């Protein structure tokens, strides 16, 4: 049966919700283009265009690099956006993007895979676009940080420009001094002139619903917040330890009177460093514990919280399995001492040891290897979110490692028999999953590109696809029959229902 996904209410909605913290704003006639702060967690920077009259969002996109320049086309419904950053080694990489204001479709124009960092844009007329570019690299070139190149690119019809059609030879031009201004202050001022109540909110990482209809959320800059059924905030615990701080995982205690929150702190591992228990009545702190290793906080099948160790590279190994009878771990064993040595990867499981204090998350006991993590010989798989089903099989998402980055078809959801390790089915896509949950017969998967997909648990077939307008899901929880809670990259929480169409 076909079904639509209806958003019944939105928590955390506000003007300019799509862009988070503004870093650049450009106005033309009755339109305002705003670029948001680059979010390291999602590796994306938001970009949106608004009607300055009613503040409605006309188009929205996300960039792989920070946005440095924007310019509205003189006559076409197009916005050119210049992006880029230093790669930490030699190159100033980036993109020239064209955003269609009618459809939100985005075209990336540079032919070279690394592109060029674009620092300035100006339409000279309907056909010519002037670009200010950082040099390709800073190899033996200290002036590359204060100088750049000017290039003028011509197209007869910019609305029909093909992706990757702008060749490096078209970017040649004179070398000139080129400052790198910080436009955050004027960007914030432009937004607040139109809406004094615009409030930046960042990525929602976990959402849960309580039996009384209240909703809990963990997000960047906020450890945990509690929303009433009336859609008002009851209480909130803020976290001011930086952009990558805040809550990561939520597990409501079995007595439904408190919630455990796993925190993250800025750092190269981006790993949770402590667990805190809060009262569901008023958000008061009740308890705290500090595991000695990076972890994921999970709720086991018996409803009790547990700590799943992650290993040394959490970004690649964050296997977080909901409702597991055991605690699951992706173990990596290097076959040699060299950094380039091959690694053996295993799916392991451990029984949780009894908690030393009643109600505290339980640690994993001795892990036992079940089978190789990848069921395909020669492939290395990164971990993702998962759920243990009632029959003991495991449904989880992941990606296939490739030195060139994620390749088409390189993301998957799999259901595996835990007795044999054999996949019962697999579903391959081009984009990594950000969260996954199940009901009795369906797996609901939220993907990085903004799509939510319902998969049949029996065979992995796609039952339904949804794309919520102008938002990107980052957290998903099944709260009841035909009901989903969806957290977004811009700090909103969507209470959704699947409806027969």
C-alpha positions, 0 to 999 in steps of 0.5 A: 500500500502506498502511504504519505508521510504527514508532519503533524507538528514541528518542535523547534521551528523558527524563522531561518531554521534551515541555516543555523548560525549565519556566516554569510548573507546576500540580498537582492530585491525581495530575496535573501540568501544565507549560508550557515556555519559548516558543521563538522559532524555532518561535514556540510554547510547549509545554504538557503534562500528566503523571501524577505516579505514573509520569510518563507524558505524558497530553496535550500541546499547543503555544501560539502565545504564552507560557503564563502561567496554567493551571487544572484543571477541578474535575470534567472532564478539561480544563485551561484555559491562559491565554497571551499577550504584548505585540505590540511596538506597542500590543496585549496579545494572547493566547488562552484554551485548553482542553486535553482530557486524553483526546485532546490536542485544543485549543480556542481560545475568544476570538472576537476575532482578537487575543484578550487576554493571560491572566495568571491563571485560577481555576475557581470551580466546575464552571461559572464560570471567573475570568480575570485579563486584561491590558488590551487595549492600552497606548495612553496607558495606562502602568498597563496594565503593572501593572494588569488586569481581572477577568472571570468567564465561565460555561458550562453544559458546558465540554466542549462549548464551541465555538472562538471563542465567547467574545465581548469583552463577556464579558471586561468587569470591574473594573480591579485591580492585577495583578503579572506574577510569574516562576514559573520557579524553582518550576516547575523545582523541581516538575519536579525533585522528581518527576524529579531527572534531567530534562534540558531539550533544545531543537529538533533542526534537522538529523539525519544517519546515518553508515555505521557506524550512528552518528547526528549531530544539530544542535540549539538549545544544541548545535553537534553531538552524536554518538550511538553505535549503542548509543544512547549519546552518544559526544561532544557540542559544546555551545553556550551563546550563547543559546536561538537558538544551536547548530547549524543544518545538517550536511554530512558530509565526503566522506571520512566523517572529519569533519562541517561544521556551520553555526551560528546566533547570536541576532539579528533575522536568526537567520542562521548566522554561521560554519562549523566542521568537527569530527572524527567521532572525538572532536568536536575542532574541525579548521577554521573559516570565516566567510562574509560573508553569511547562508547555508544549508550544503548537500550537493551531488549530488557529496557535497561541502559548499557554501554557499548565500546566503540574502539579507537575510531568511533567515526568508523565503528559506531555500531549502536544497536537498539534493543539488543539481548547482548551488546554488539561491538565491531572489533578490529585486529591489525595484522601487523604493526605498520599503519598500512597493515591489513586489519581483521574485522569482526562482529562480536557480542558480549553479555552486559555485566550487572550494574554496580549501582541500581539503574546505572548503564551496564558495561559489556562483559567478555566479547565473543567473536561471532563472524567476520564483519563483512560478508563479502570477501575483500570488503571492509565495512564501516558501522552504522545504526542497527536494531536486534529483532525479536527472532535474534537477527540483526538489522543494521546500516553501514558503508563499504570502505573505498579509498576514493570515498563512498562510491555509488551503491556503497551504502547498505542496510543488511539483515544478518542471521546471528547464528551463521552471519549470512545476510538474509537480505541487503538493500544498497544505496548511494548515501549513508544512513544516519539512523534506523529503527523498526516496528514489527514488520518494517525498518525505517531508515533516514539517509544523509541525502534527506530521504526516509525509506521504509524497508520490508523486514522479511525481504528488504524490499522498499515499501515506501520512500519519502523526502521531507521538504527542505529538511535533512533527517539526522535522528529517527525513532519509531514511537508507535504504529505508523508514527515516527519522530524525526530529528533534523540537521537544523535542530527541528523535531518532526512528529510524523505519521504515515497515512494511506494515500 
